[in-house]
Amino acid sequence: MEKIRLDRFLASQLNCSRADAKKLLREKMITVDDTVQIKGDYLFDPAVSVVRKDGAVINYEPFVYIIQNKPA
């Protein structure tokens, strides 16, 4: 799998803005492989690395499908 920026990963998985993701990083609430990260431009492979927010694991889901029913 390809590497992704940490701030982009957090924004997509936590449903927040990149500014909010960078705020979480500045507050030292995010760890990647048990190392505290403070830079949003940190590149990592989400299929291999473990990302945690306050100790809770953030699972990577690359796509979210929304199916809507439109009656005739």
mmCIF file of the N, C-alpha and C atoms, coordinates in Angstrom:
data_MODEL
# 
_entry.id   MODEL 
# 
loop_
_atom_site.group_PDB 
_atom_site.id 
_atom_site.type_symbol 
_atom_site.label_atom_id 
_atom_site.label_alt_id 
_atom_site.label_comp_id 
_atom_site.label_asym_id 
_atom_site.label_entity_id 
_atom_site.label_seq_id 
_atom_site.pdbx_PDB_ins_code 
_atom_site.Cartn_x 
_atom_site.Cartn_y 
_atom_site.Cartn_z 
_atom_site.occupancy 
_atom_site.B_iso_or_equiv 
_atom_site.pdbx_formal_charge 
_atom_site.auth_seq_id 
_atom_site.auth_comp_id 
_atom_site.auth_asym_id 
_atom_site.auth_atom_id 
_atom_site.pdbx_PDB_model_num 
ATOM 1   N N  . MET A 1 1  ? 0.847   -1.178 0.000  1.00 0.00 ? 1  MET A N  1 
ATOM 2   C CA . MET A 1 1  ? 0.000   0.000  0.000  1.00 0.00 ? 1  MET A CA 1 
ATOM 3   C C  . MET A 1 1  ? 0.893   1.242  0.000  1.00 0.00 ? 1  MET A C  1 
ATOM 4   N N  . GLU A 1 2  ? 0.367   2.328  -0.481 1.00 0.00 ? 2  GLU A N  1 
ATOM 5   C CA . GLU A 1 2  ? 1.161   3.549  -0.557 1.00 0.00 ? 2  GLU A CA 1 
ATOM 6   C C  . GLU A 1 2  ? 1.152   4.302  0.769  1.00 0.00 ? 2  GLU A C  1 
ATOM 7   N N  . LYS A 1 3  ? 2.133   5.143  0.929  1.00 0.00 ? 3  LYS A N  1 
ATOM 8   C CA . LYS A 1 3  ? 2.234   5.934  2.155  1.00 0.00 ? 3  LYS A CA 1 
ATOM 9   C C  . LYS A 1 3  ? 1.310   7.139  2.077  1.00 0.00 ? 3  LYS A C  1 
ATOM 10  N N  . ILE A 1 4  ? 0.834   7.575  3.240  1.00 0.00 ? 4  ILE A N  1 
ATOM 11  C CA . ILE A 1 4  ? -0.111  8.675  3.325  1.00 0.00 ? 4  ILE A CA 1 
ATOM 12  C C  . ILE A 1 4  ? 0.346   9.633  4.416  1.00 0.00 ? 4  ILE A C  1 
ATOM 13  N N  . ARG A 1 5  ? 0.010   10.904 4.255  1.00 0.00 ? 5  ARG A N  1 
ATOM 14  C CA . ARG A 1 5  ? 0.346   11.897 5.270  1.00 0.00 ? 5  ARG A CA 1 
ATOM 15  C C  . ARG A 1 5  ? -0.507  11.674 6.513  1.00 0.00 ? 5  ARG A C  1 
ATOM 16  N N  . LEU A 1 6  ? 0.072   11.906 7.664  1.00 0.00 ? 6  LEU A N  1 
ATOM 17  C CA . LEU A 1 6  ? -0.629  11.659 8.924  1.00 0.00 ? 6  LEU A CA 1 
ATOM 18  C C  . LEU A 1 6  ? -1.825  12.585 9.095  1.00 0.00 ? 6  LEU A C  1 
ATOM 19  N N  . ASP A 1 7  ? -1.700  13.867 8.747  1.00 0.00 ? 7  ASP A N  1 
ATOM 20  C CA . ASP A 1 7  ? -2.827  14.782 8.917  1.00 0.00 ? 7  ASP A CA 1 
ATOM 21  C C  . ASP A 1 7  ? -3.998  14.423 8.003  1.00 0.00 ? 7  ASP A C  1 
ATOM 22  N N  . ARG A 1 8  ? -3.693  13.972 6.792  1.00 0.00 ? 8  ARG A N  1 
ATOM 23  C CA . ARG A 1 8  ? -4.749  13.546 5.873  1.00 0.00 ? 8  ARG A CA 1 
ATOM 24  C C  . ARG A 1 8  ? -5.443  12.287 6.388  1.00 0.00 ? 8  ARG A C  1 
ATOM 25  N N  . PHE A 1 9  ? -4.660  11.353 6.919  1.00 0.00 ? 9  PHE A N  1 
ATOM 26  C CA . PHE A 1 9  ? -5.214  10.123 7.496  1.00 0.00 ? 9  PHE A CA 1 
ATOM 27  C C  . PHE A 1 9  ? -6.157  10.444 8.652  1.00 0.00 ? 9  PHE A C  1 
ATOM 28  N N  . LEU A 1 10 ? -5.710  11.308 9.563  1.00 0.00 ? 10 LEU A N  1 
ATOM 29  C CA . LEU A 1 10 ? -6.540  11.651 10.721 1.00 0.00 ? 10 LEU A CA 1 
ATOM 30  C C  . LEU A 1 10 ? -7.818  12.354 10.301 1.00 0.00 ? 10 LEU A C  1 
ATOM 31  N N  . ALA A 1 11 ? -7.719  13.265 9.344  1.00 0.00 ? 11 ALA A N  1 
ATOM 32  C CA . ALA A 1 11 ? -8.901  13.989 8.893  1.00 0.00 ? 11 ALA A CA 1 
ATOM 33  C C  . ALA A 1 11 ? -9.930  13.036 8.273  1.00 0.00 ? 11 ALA A C  1 
ATOM 34  N N  . SER A 1 12 ? -9.467  12.063 7.509  1.00 0.00 ? 12 SER A N  1 
ATOM 35  C CA . SER A 1 12 ? -10.405 11.143 6.866  1.00 0.00 ? 12 SER A CA 1 
ATOM 36  C C  . SER A 1 12 ? -10.994 10.127 7.837  1.00 0.00 ? 12 SER A C  1 
ATOM 37  N N  . GLN A 1 13 ? -10.224 9.655  8.782  1.00 0.00 ? 13 GLN A N  1 
ATOM 38  C CA . GLN A 1 13 ? -10.696 8.603  9.678  1.00 0.00 ? 13 GLN A CA 1 
ATOM 39  C C  . GLN A 1 13 ? -11.450 9.129  10.896 1.00 0.00 ? 13 GLN A C  1 
ATOM 40  N N  . LEU A 1 14 ? -11.149 10.358 11.318 1.00 0.00 ? 14 LEU A N  1 
ATOM 41  C CA . LEU A 1 14 ? -11.825 10.932 12.478 1.00 0.00 ? 14 LEU A CA 1 
ATOM 42  C C  . LEU A 1 14 ? -12.921 11.906 12.083 1.00 0.00 ? 14 LEU A C  1 
ATOM 43  N N  . ASN A 1 15 ? -13.139 12.077 10.774 1.00 0.00 ? 15 ASN A N  1 
ATOM 44  C CA . ASN A 1 15 ? -14.155 13.009 10.266 1.00 0.00 ? 15 ASN A CA 1 
ATOM 45  C C  . ASN A 1 15 ? -13.983 14.406 10.844 1.00 0.00 ? 15 ASN A C  1 
ATOM 46  N N  . CYS A 1 16 ? -12.790 14.914 10.743 1.00 0.00 ? 16 CYS A N  1 
ATOM 47  C CA . CYS A 1 16 ? -12.496 16.263 11.207 1.00 0.00 ? 16 CYS A CA 1 
ATOM 48  C C  . CYS A 1 16 ? -11.713 16.996 10.117 1.00 0.00 ? 16 CYS A C  1 
ATOM 49  N N  . SER A 1 17 ? -11.490 18.284 10.318 1.00 0.00 ? 17 SER A N  1 
ATOM 50  C CA . SER A 1 17 ? -10.717 19.049 9.345  1.00 0.00 ? 17 SER A CA 1 
ATOM 51  C C  . SER A 1 17 ? -9.229  18.794 9.566  1.00 0.00 ? 17 SER A C  1 
ATOM 52  N N  . ARG A 1 18 ? -8.429  19.178 8.587  1.00 0.00 ? 18 ARG A N  1 
ATOM 53  C CA . ARG A 1 18 ? -6.982  19.019 8.752  1.00 0.00 ? 18 ARG A CA 1 
ATOM 54  C C  . ARG A 1 18 ? -6.456  19.931 9.851  1.00 0.00 ? 18 ARG A C  1 
ATOM 55  N N  . ALA A 1 19 ? -7.079  21.087 10.032 1.00 0.00 ? 19 ALA A N  1 
ATOM 56  C CA . ALA A 1 19 ? -6.675  21.990 11.115 1.00 0.00 ? 19 ALA A CA 1 
ATOM 57  C C  . ALA A 1 19 ? -6.912  21.326 12.473 1.00 0.00 ? 19 ALA A C  1 
ATOM 58  N N  . ASP A 1 20 ? -8.045  20.637 12.615 1.00 0.00 ? 20 ASP A N  1 
ATOM 59  C CA . ASP A 1 20 ? -8.313  19.917 13.865 1.00 0.00 ? 20 ASP A CA 1 
ATOM 60  C C  . ASP A 1 20 ? -7.331  18.763 14.047 1.00 0.00 ? 20 ASP A C  1 
ATOM 61  N N  . ALA A 1 21 ? -6.973  18.111 12.951 1.00 0.00 ? 21 ALA A N  1 
ATOM 62  C CA . ALA A 1 21 ? -6.002  17.016 13.019 1.00 0.00 ? 21 ALA A CA 1 
ATOM 63  C C  . ALA A 1 21 ? -4.639  17.541 13.469 1.00 0.00 ? 21 ALA A C  1 
ATOM 64  N N  . LYS A 1 22 ? -4.232  18.686 12.945 1.00 0.00 ? 22 LYS A N  1 
ATOM 65  C CA . LYS A 1 22 ? -2.954  19.276 13.351 1.00 0.00 ? 22 LYS A CA 1 
ATOM 66  C C  . LYS A 1 22 ? -2.986  19.718 14.805 1.00 0.00 ? 22 LYS A C  1 
ATOM 67  N N  . LYS A 1 23 ? -4.163  20.138 15.273 1.00 0.00 ? 23 LYS A N  1 
ATOM 68  C CA . LYS A 1 23 ? -4.306  20.506 16.688 1.00 0.00 ? 23 LYS A CA 1 
ATOM 69  C C  . LYS A 1 23 ? -4.101  19.279 17.582 1.00 0.00 ? 23 LYS A C  1 
ATOM 70  N N  . LEU A 1 24 ? -4.649  18.140 17.171 1.00 0.00 ? 24 LEU A N  1 
ATOM 71  C CA . LEU A 1 24 ? -4.439  16.892 17.921 1.00 0.00 ? 24 LEU A CA 1 
ATOM 72  C C  . LEU A 1 24 ? -2.960  16.527 17.954 1.00 0.00 ? 24 LEU A C  1 
ATOM 73  N N  . LEU A 1 25 ? -2.272  16.745 16.839 1.00 0.00 ? 25 LEU A N  1 
ATOM 74  C CA . LEU A 1 25 ? -0.841  16.444 16.783 1.00 0.00 ? 25 LEU A CA 1 
ATOM 75  C C  . LEU A 1 25 ? -0.052  17.371 17.706 1.00 0.00 ? 25 LEU A C  1 
ATOM 76  N N  . ARG A 1 26 ? -0.388  18.656 17.701 1.00 0.00 ? 26 ARG A N  1 
ATOM 77  C CA . ARG A 1 26 ? 0.316   19.612 18.582 1.00 0.00 ? 26 ARG A CA 1 
ATOM 78  C C  . ARG A 1 26 ? 0.106   19.284 20.052 1.00 0.00 ? 26 ARG A C  1 
ATOM 79  N N  . GLU A 1 27 ? -1.073  18.754 20.380 1.00 0.00 ? 27 GLU A N  1 
ATOM 80  C CA . GLU A 1 27 ? -1.378  18.390 21.766 1.00 0.00 ? 27 GLU A CA 1 
ATOM 81  C C  . GLU A 1 27 ? -0.801  17.035 22.153 1.00 0.00 ? 27 GLU A C  1 
ATOM 82  N N  . LYS A 1 28 ? -0.047  16.419 21.235 1.00 0.00 ? 28 LYS A N  1 
ATOM 83  C CA . LYS A 1 28 ? 0.632   15.134 21.461 1.00 0.00 ? 28 LYS A CA 1 
ATOM 84  C C  . LYS A 1 28 ? -0.335  14.018 21.850 1.00 0.00 ? 28 LYS A C  1 
ATOM 85  N N  . MET A 1 29 ? -1.460  13.962 21.147 1.00 0.00 ? 29 MET A N  1 
ATOM 86  C CA . MET A 1 29 ? -2.472  12.945 21.414 1.00 0.00 ? 29 MET A CA 1 
ATOM 87  C C  . MET A 1 29 ? -2.384  11.770 20.450 1.00 0.00 ? 29 MET A C  1 
ATOM 88  N N  . ILE A 1 30 ? -1.519  11.865 19.425 1.00 0.00 ? 30 ILE A N  1 
ATOM 89  C CA . ILE A 1 30 ? -1.450  10.854 18.370 1.00 0.00 ? 30 ILE A CA 1 
ATOM 90  C C  . ILE A 1 30 ? -0.109  10.137 18.427 1.00 0.00 ? 30 ILE A C  1 
ATOM 91  N N  . THR A 1 31 ? -0.149  8.806  18.375 1.00 0.00 ? 31 THR A N  1 
ATOM 92  C CA . THR A 1 31 ? 1.079   8.017  18.292 1.00 0.00 ? 31 THR A CA 1 
ATOM 93  C C  . THR A 1 31 ? 1.012   7.112  17.071 1.00 0.00 ? 31 THR A C  1 
ATOM 94  N N  . VAL A 1 32 ? 2.155   6.919  16.438 1.00 0.00 ? 32 VAL A N  1 
ATOM 95  C CA . VAL A 1 32 ? 2.293   5.981  15.321 1.00 0.00 ? 32 VAL A CA 1 
ATOM 96  C C  . VAL A 1 32 ? 3.370   4.989  15.727 1.00 0.00 ? 32 VAL A C  1 
ATOM 97  N N  . ASP A 1 33 ? 2.992   3.730  15.823 1.00 0.00 ? 33 ASP A N  1 
ATOM 98  C CA . ASP A 1 33 ? 3.905   2.674  16.278 1.00 0.00 ? 33 ASP A CA 1 
ATOM 99  C C  . ASP A 1 33 ? 4.548   3.030  17.619 1.00 0.00 ? 33 ASP A C  1 
ATOM 100 N N  . ASP A 1 34 ? 3.736   3.492  18.552 1.00 0.00 ? 34 ASP A N  1 
ATOM 101 C CA . ASP A 1 34 ? 4.141   3.845  19.924 1.00 0.00 ? 34 ASP A CA 1 
ATOM 102 C C  . ASP A 1 34 ? 5.147   4.981  19.985 1.00 0.00 ? 34 ASP A C  1 
ATOM 103 N N  . THR A 1 35 ? 5.189   5.841  18.974 1.00 0.00 ? 35 THR A N  1 
ATOM 104 C CA . THR A 1 35 ? 6.035   7.034  18.968 1.00 0.00 ? 35 THR A CA 1 
ATOM 105 C C  . THR A 1 35 ? 5.134   8.242  18.777 1.00 0.00 ? 35 THR A C  1 
ATOM 106 N N  . VAL A 1 36 ? 5.226   9.211  19.676 1.00 0.00 ? 36 VAL A N  1 
ATOM 107 C CA . VAL A 1 36 ? 4.408   10.416 19.579 1.00 0.00 ? 36 VAL A CA 1 
ATOM 108 C C  . VAL A 1 36 ? 4.831   11.204 18.342 1.00 0.00 ? 36 VAL A C  1 
ATOM 109 N N  . GLN A 1 37 ? 3.844   11.576 17.529 1.00 0.00 ? 37 GLN A N  1 
ATOM 110 C CA . GLN A 1 37 ? 4.104   12.361 16.323 1.00 0.00 ? 37 GLN A CA 1 
ATOM 111 C C  . GLN A 1 37 ? 3.499   13.749 16.486 1.00 0.00 ? 37 GLN A C  1 
ATOM 112 N N  . ILE A 1 38 ? 4.240   14.774 16.058 1.00 0.00 ? 38 ILE A N  1 
ATOM 113 C CA . ILE A 1 38 ? 3.734   16.141 16.156 1.00 0.00 ? 38 ILE A CA 1 
ATOM 114 C C  . ILE A 1 38 ? 3.691   16.838 14.803 1.00 0.00 ? 38 ILE A C  1 
ATOM 115 N N  . LYS A 1 39 ? 4.147   16.172 13.749 1.00 0.00 ? 39 LYS A N  1 
ATOM 116 C CA . LYS A 1 39 ? 4.154   16.777 12.416 1.00 0.00 ? 39 LYS A CA 1 
ATOM 117 C C  . LYS A 1 39 ? 3.115   16.110 11.529 1.00 0.00 ? 39 LYS A C  1 
ATOM 118 N N  . GLY A 1 40 ? 2.313   16.922 10.877 1.00 0.00 ? 40 GLY A N  1 
ATOM 119 C CA . GLY A 1 40 ? 1.280   16.410 9.992  1.00 0.00 ? 40 GLY A CA 1 
ATOM 120 C C  . GLY A 1 40 ? 1.813   15.849 8.696  1.00 0.00 ? 40 GLY A C  1 
ATOM 121 N N  . ASP A 1 41 ? 3.022   16.243 8.301  1.00 0.00 ? 41 ASP A N  1 
ATOM 122 C CA . ASP A 1 41 ? 3.569   15.762 7.032  1.00 0.00 ? 41 ASP A CA 1 
ATOM 123 C C  . ASP A 1 41 ? 4.325   14.443 7.173  1.00 0.00 ? 41 ASP A C  1 
ATOM 124 N N  . TYR A 1 42 ? 4.204   13.797 8.316  1.00 0.00 ? 42 TYR A N  1 
ATOM 125 C CA . TYR A 1 42 ? 4.833   12.491 8.539  1.00 0.00 ? 42 TYR A CA 1 
ATOM 126 C C  . TYR A 1 42 ? 4.179   11.463 7.618  1.00 0.00 ? 42 TYR A C  1 
ATOM 127 N N  . LEU A 1 43 ? 4.973   10.752 6.832  1.00 0.00 ? 43 LEU A N  1 
ATOM 128 C CA . LEU A 1 43 ? 4.469   9.735  5.911  1.00 0.00 ? 43 LEU A CA 1 
ATOM 129 C C  . LEU A 1 43 ? 4.581   8.346  6.540  1.00 0.00 ? 43 LEU A C  1 
ATOM 130 N N  . PHE A 1 44 ? 3.511   7.555  6.412  1.00 0.00 ? 44 PHE A N  1 
ATOM 131 C CA . PHE A 1 44 ? 3.525   6.199  6.943  1.00 0.00 ? 44 PHE A CA 1 
ATOM 132 C C  . PHE A 1 44 ? 2.594   5.331  6.116  1.00 0.00 ? 44 PHE A C  1 
ATOM 133 N N  . ASP A 1 45 ? 2.731   4.028  6.266  1.00 0.00 ? 45 ASP A N  1 
ATOM 134 C CA . ASP A 1 45 ? 1.887   3.066  5.569  1.00 0.00 ? 45 ASP A CA 1 
ATOM 135 C C  . ASP A 1 45 ? 0.789   2.610  6.534  1.00 0.00 ? 45 ASP A C  1 
ATOM 136 N N  . PRO A 1 46 ? -0.463  2.987  6.288  1.00 0.00 ? 46 PRO A N  1 
ATOM 137 C CA . PRO A 1 46 ? -1.535  2.632  7.230  1.00 0.00 ? 46 PRO A CA 1 
ATOM 138 C C  . PRO A 1 46 ? -1.830  1.138  7.306  1.00 0.00 ? 46 PRO A C  1 
ATOM 139 N N  . ALA A 1 47 ? -1.387  0.357  6.321  1.00 0.00 ? 47 ALA A N  1 
ATOM 140 C CA . ALA A 1 47 ? -1.609  -1.090 6.364  1.00 0.00 ? 47 ALA A CA 1 
ATOM 141 C C  . ALA A 1 47 ? -0.642  -1.778 7.317  1.00 0.00 ? 47 ALA A C  1 
ATOM 142 N N  . VAL A 1 48 ? 0.481   -1.121 7.618  1.00 0.00 ? 48 VAL A N  1 
ATOM 143 C CA . VAL A 1 48 ? 1.515   -1.725 8.448  1.00 0.00 ? 48 VAL A CA 1 
ATOM 144 C C  . VAL A 1 48 ? 1.573   -1.083 9.832  1.00 0.00 ? 48 VAL A C  1 
ATOM 145 N N  . SER A 1 49 ? 1.468   0.235  9.891  1.00 0.00 ? 49 SER A N  1 
ATOM 146 C CA . SER A 1 49 ? 1.631   0.976  11.146 1.00 0.00 ? 49 SER A CA 1 
ATOM 147 C C  . SER A 1 49 ? 0.342   0.995  11.960 1.00 0.00 ? 49 SER A C  1 
ATOM 148 N N  . VAL A 1 50 ? 0.498   1.174  13.269 1.00 0.00 ? 50 VAL A N  1 
ATOM 149 C CA . VAL A 1 50 ? -0.630  1.273  14.192 1.00 0.00 ? 50 VAL A CA 1 
ATOM 150 C C  . VAL A 1 50 ? -0.713  2.715  14.671 1.00 0.00 ? 50 VAL A C  1 
ATOM 151 N N  . VAL A 1 51 ? -1.850  3.353  14.400 1.00 0.00 ? 51 VAL A N  1 
ATOM 152 C CA . VAL A 1 51 ? -2.076  4.745  14.803 1.00 0.00 ? 51 VAL A CA 1 
ATOM 153 C C  . VAL A 1 51 ? -3.042  4.741  15.970 1.00 0.00 ? 51 VAL A C  1 
ATOM 154 N N  . ARG A 1 52 ? -2.711  5.507  17.004 1.00 0.00 ? 52 ARG A N  1 
ATOM 155 C CA . ARG A 1 52 ? -3.557  5.576  18.191 1.00 0.00 ? 52 ARG A CA 1 
ATOM 156 C C  . ARG A 1 52 ? -3.845  7.020  18.568 1.00 0.00 ? 52 ARG A C  1 
ATOM 157 N N  . LYS A 1 53 ? -5.061  7.241  19.061 1.00 0.00 ? 53 LYS A N  1 
ATOM 158 C CA . LYS A 1 53 ? -5.451  8.533  19.625 1.00 0.00 ? 53 LYS A CA 1 
ATOM 159 C C  . LYS A 1 53 ? -5.822  8.276  21.072 1.00 0.00 ? 53 LYS A C  1 
ATOM 160 N N  . ASP A 1 54 ? -5.055  8.826  21.984 1.00 0.00 ? 54 ASP A N  1 
ATOM 161 C CA . ASP A 1 54 ? -5.254  8.597  23.426 1.00 0.00 ? 54 ASP A CA 1 
ATOM 162 C C  . ASP A 1 54 ? -5.301  7.115  23.766 1.00 0.00 ? 54 ASP A C  1 
ATOM 163 N N  . GLY A 1 55 ? -4.509  6.308  23.086 1.00 0.00 ? 55 GLY A N  1 
ATOM 164 C CA . GLY A 1 55 ? -4.433  4.888  23.368 1.00 0.00 ? 55 GLY A CA 1 
ATOM 165 C C  . GLY A 1 55 ? -5.408  4.027  22.591 1.00 0.00 ? 55 GLY A C  1 
ATOM 166 N N  . ALA A 1 56 ? -6.420  4.637  21.964 1.00 0.00 ? 56 ALA A N  1 
ATOM 167 C CA . ALA A 1 56 ? -7.392  3.879  21.182 1.00 0.00 ? 56 ALA A CA 1 
ATOM 168 C C  . ALA A 1 56 ? -6.905  3.765  19.739 1.00 0.00 ? 56 ALA A C  1 
ATOM 169 N N  . VAL A 1 57 ? -6.952  2.563  19.198 1.00 0.00 ? 57 VAL A N  1 
ATOM 170 C CA . VAL A 1 57 ? -6.471  2.324  17.838 1.00 0.00 ? 57 VAL A CA 1 
ATOM 171 C C  . VAL A 1 57 ? -7.445  2.923  16.830 1.00 0.00 ? 57 VAL A C  1 
ATOM 172 N N  . ILE A 1 58 ? -6.887  3.595  15.821 1.00 0.00 ? 58 ILE A N  1 
ATOM 173 C CA . ILE A 1 58 ? -7.679  4.132  14.716 1.00 0.00 ? 58 ILE A CA 1 
ATOM 174 C C  . ILE A 1 58 ? -7.491  3.199  13.529 1.00 0.00 ? 58 ILE A C  1 
ATOM 175 N N  . ASN A 1 59 ? -8.546  2.492  13.147 1.00 0.00 ? 59 ASN A N  1 
ATOM 176 C CA . ASN A 1 59 ? -8.483  1.563  12.016 1.00 0.00 ? 59 ASN A CA 1 
ATOM 177 C C  . ASN A 1 59 ? -8.632  2.321  10.710 1.00 0.00 ? 59 ASN A C  1 
ATOM 178 N N  . TYR A 1 60 ? -7.894  1.877  9.702  1.00 0.00 ? 60 TYR A N  1 
ATOM 179 C CA . TYR A 1 60 ? -7.915  2.528  8.397  1.00 0.00 ? 60 TYR A CA 1 
ATOM 180 C C  . TYR A 1 60 ? -8.962  1.895  7.501  1.00 0.00 ? 60 TYR A C  1 
ATOM 181 N N  . GLU A 1 61 ? -9.907  2.702  7.035  1.00 0.00 ? 61 GLU A N  1 
ATOM 182 C CA . GLU A 1 61 ? -10.910 2.276  6.064  1.00 0.00 ? 61 GLU A CA 1 
ATOM 183 C C  . GLU A 1 61 ? -10.791 3.217  4.870  1.00 0.00 ? 61 GLU A C  1 
ATOM 184 N N  . PRO A 1 62 ? -10.182 2.751  3.765  1.00 0.00 ? 62 PRO A N  1 
ATOM 185 C CA . PRO A 1 62 ? -9.906  3.654  2.649  1.00 0.00 ? 62 PRO A CA 1 
ATOM 186 C C  . PRO A 1 62 ? -11.152 4.182  1.951  1.00 0.00 ? 62 PRO A C  1 
ATOM 187 N N  . PHE A 1 63 ? -12.241 3.405  1.936  1.00 0.00 ? 63 PHE A N  1 
ATOM 188 C CA . PHE A 1 63 ? -13.442 3.835  1.236  1.00 0.00 ? 63 PHE A CA 1 
ATOM 189 C C  . PHE A 1 63 ? -14.656 3.650  2.135  1.00 0.00 ? 63 PHE A C  1 
ATOM 190 N N  . VAL A 1 64 ? -15.575 4.573  2.038  1.00 0.00 ? 64 VAL A N  1 
ATOM 191 C CA . VAL A 1 64 ? -16.855 4.462  2.729  1.00 0.00 ? 64 VAL A CA 1 
ATOM 192 C C  . VAL A 1 64 ? -17.930 4.556  1.661  1.00 0.00 ? 64 VAL A C  1 
ATOM 193 N N  . TYR A 1 65 ? -18.775 3.559  1.567  1.00 0.00 ? 65 TYR A N  1 
ATOM 194 C CA . TYR A 1 65 ? -19.819 3.535  0.565  1.00 0.00 ? 65 TYR A CA 1 
ATOM 195 C C  . TYR A 1 65 ? -21.152 3.897  1.216  1.00 0.00 ? 65 TYR A C  1 
ATOM 196 N N  . ILE A 1 66 ? -21.835 4.810  0.593  1.00 0.00 ? 66 ILE A N  1 
ATOM 197 C CA . ILE A 1 66 ? -23.162 5.211  1.060  1.00 0.00 ? 66 ILE A CA 1 
ATOM 198 C C  . ILE A 1 66 ? -24.156 4.848  -0.032 1.00 0.00 ? 66 ILE A C  1 
ATOM 199 N N  . ILE A 1 67 ? -25.110 4.011  0.320  1.00 0.00 ? 67 ILE A N  1 
ATOM 200 C CA . ILE A 1 67 ? -26.094 3.566  -0.652 1.00 0.00 ? 67 ILE A CA 1 
ATOM 201 C C  . ILE A 1 67 ? -27.438 4.176  -0.276 1.00 0.00 ? 67 ILE A C  1 
ATOM 202 N N  . GLN A 1 68 ? -28.024 4.833  -1.248 1.00 0.00 ? 68 GLN A N  1 
ATOM 203 C CA . GLN A 1 68 ? -29.315 5.453  -1.012 1.00 0.00 ? 68 GLN A CA 1 
ATOM 204 C C  . GLN A 1 68 ? -30.369 4.816  -1.910 1.00 0.00 ? 68 GLN A C  1 
ATOM 205 N N  . ASN A 1 69 ? -31.572 4.709  -1.397 1.00 0.00 ? 69 ASN A N  1 
ATOM 206 C CA . ASN A 1 69 ? -32.659 4.172  -2.165 1.00 0.00 ? 69 ASN A CA 1 
ATOM 207 C C  . ASN A 1 69 ? -33.530 5.315  -2.661 1.00 0.00 ? 69 ASN A C  1 
ATOM 208 N N  . LYS A 1 70 ? -33.715 5.388  -3.972 1.00 0.00 ? 70 LYS A N  1 
ATOM 209 C CA . LYS A 1 70 ? -34.566 6.413  -4.557 1.00 0.00 ? 70 LYS A CA 1 
ATOM 210 C C  . LYS A 1 70 ? -35.803 5.726  -5.124 1.00 0.00 ? 70 LYS A C  1 
ATOM 211 N N  . PRO A 1 71 ? -36.917 5.836  -4.401 1.00 0.00 ? 71 PRO A N  1 
ATOM 212 C CA . PRO A 1 71 ? -38.134 5.173  -4.888 1.00 0.00 ? 71 PRO A CA 1 
ATOM 213 C C  . PRO A 1 71 ? -38.587 5.751  -6.236 1.00 0.00 ? 71 PRO A C  1 
ATOM 214 N N  . ALA A 1 72 ? -39.294 4.926  -6.983 1.00 0.00 ? 72 ALA A N  1 
ATOM 215 C CA . ALA A 1 72 ? -39.763 5.352  -8.311 1.00 0.00 ? 72 ALA A CA 1 
ATOM 216 C C  . ALA A 1 72 ? -40.775 6.469  -8.227 1.00 0.00 ? 72 ALA A C  1 
# 
